[in-house]
Amino acid sequence: MVLAANTTTQEVKEDTSDTWITTKVKADLLTEKGIPGSDIKVETNKGVVSLSSMVKVTEAQKNTAVAITKKIKGVKDVSAAGLKAE
């Protein structure tokens, strides 16, 4: 594997893991009934997942999205501060 000058193998693994986590969270949110999964933006940095949306969600939807995200392997923490609950 060829790495950029300042990139370590550990950083590449974290990026890959973060990408996998983001993809898995998005897929799980999209398949959950009652959750506007396509409207929720998912970002992952070193295992910490941030959920946000421009569309308002209910408190129950927010809690469900957080619960789904926490179940994903590799997720260290979840921030849902970007989800505007009604």
C-alpha positions in Angstrom: 0.0 0.0 0.0 1.3 3.4 -0.9 0.7 6.1 1.7 0.9 9.8 1.5 4.1 11.2 3.1 2.4 12.1 6.4 -0.1 9.2 6.5 0.4 6.3 8.8 -1.1 2.8 8.5 -3.2 3.5 11.6 -4.7 6.6 10.1 -5.6 4.7 6.9 -7.3 2.0 9.1 -9.2 4.7 11.0 -10.3 6.3 7.8 -11.5 2.9 6.5 -13.3 2.1 9.7 -14.9 5.6 9.8 -16.1 5.1 6.2 -17.5 1.7 7.0 -19.3 3.0 10.1 -20.8 5.9 8.2 -22.0 3.6 5.5 -23.5 1.1 8.0 -25.2 3.8 10.0 -26.7 5.4 6.8 -28.0 2.0 5.6 -29.5 1.1 9.0 -31.2 4.5 9.3 -32.6 4.2 5.7 -34.2 0.8 6.5 -35.7 1.8 9.8 -39.4 2.6 9.5 -40.5 6.0 10.9 -37.0 7.5 10.6 -36.3 10.1 7.8 -33.0 8.3 7.1 -32.4 10.0 3.8 -32.6 13.4 5.5 -30.0 12.6 8.2 -26.4 13.4 7.5 -23.9 11.0 9.1 -20.3 11.9 9.7 -17.7 9.8 11.6 -14.4 10.8 13.0 -12.3 8.3 14.9 -15.4 6.3 15.8 -17.4 9.2 17.0 -20.6 9.6 14.9 -22.3 12.9 14.4 -25.9 13.0 13.2 -27.5 16.1 11.8 -30.4 17.1 9.6 -32.0 20.2 8.2 -35.4 18.5 8.6 -36.9 18.5 12.1 -37.4 15.1 13.7 -39.4 14.1 16.7 -37.7 13.4 20.0 -38.6 9.7 19.5 -37.0 9.7 16.0 -33.9 11.3 17.4 -33.7 8.7 20.2 -34.2 5.9 17.8 -31.5 7.2 15.4 -29.1 7.4 18.3 -29.9 3.9 19.6 -29.5 2.5 16.1 -26.1 4.2 15.7 -24.8 3.1 19.1 -25.4 -0.6 18.1 -23.0 -0.4 15.2 -19.6 -2.1 15.7 -16.8 0.4 16.1 -19.0 3.4 17.3 -17.3 4.9 20.3 -19.8 7.8 20.8 -22.8 9.5 19.1 -23.5 13.2 18.9 -27.1 14.1 17.9 -26.8 17.8 18.6 -27.3 18.4 14.9 -30.7 16.7 14.9 -33.4 19.4 15.5 -36.2 17.7 17.6 -39.7 19.1 17.6 
